[in-house]
Amino acid sequence: MANNAKIGLLRWEKGHVPQGLMQLEALKGNSTNPESYPFEVDMRHVEGACTETIITHPSQEVCDRFIEIGKEMQAEGVRAITGSCGFNAIFQKQVSEALDIPVFLSSLLQVPFALQIIAPSKKVAVMTAYGSRLTAEHFSYCGVDDMSRIIVLGLENCSEWNSIFEKEDEPVDMDLVEKEIMGTALDAVKEHPEIGAFVLECTDLPPFGPAIRDATGLPVFSFNTMAGYMALMLGEVNLY
């Protein structure tokens, strides 16, 4: 079966979605919002893919499903595969080795690039939904083996952000969520003036990327900048 989409996106499984996450997913710029893309993206749910099997206890069975669906997309004409969570980095090596098309499962793949374009004395701040869960192993699978120039900024201590997961059936104050995200970025720059760039791990954060860039004056890499590389690479968008 031919596929008109050149880019395929592996989403987490269908099921109960916290109200706050639904609000985030409705924002233009979120990875799972079709309106985020000026081109067609083939999005497919991966059974069993969730916080438990990706972040808490990475599952080989789920990784195998990523590969299986990725091969199906490849056979249908999809020319590059991505994912809907930066923690998919844990599967990057296995999935890319199994497919014959480019695989971009995590925005963390941009960290080596960010490190190369800033001065050696500068560091990259990585903003993530779960700082305590983002390990050196995730970075290693994305080409970063030296963590000395990485600053991980977790959002676990942001009360409104945390309520997305603790009060799943209640809406969140999106203005407050944005203030918490911006506060985390600005506090980080104040505490660590050596920060030379930001990388947003979480695919719910790209809608806030422009505000972080404008407020800090620093380059901000996210799922969206990665999707931009893919689109340019495949001719879905052009600069000329």
Secondary structure, 3 states (H helix, E strand, C coil): CCCCCCEEEEEECCCCCCHHHHHHHCCCCCCCCHHHCCCCEEEEEECCCCHHHHHHCCCHHHHHHHHHHHHHHHHCCCCEEEECCHHHHHHHHHHHHHCCCCEECCHHHHHHHHHHHCCCCCEEEEEECCCCCCCHHHHHCCCCCCHHHEEEEECCCCHHHHHHHHCCCCCCCHHHHHHHHHHHHHHHHHHCCCEEEEEECCCCCHHHHHHHHHHHCCCEECHHHHHHHHHHHHCCCCCC
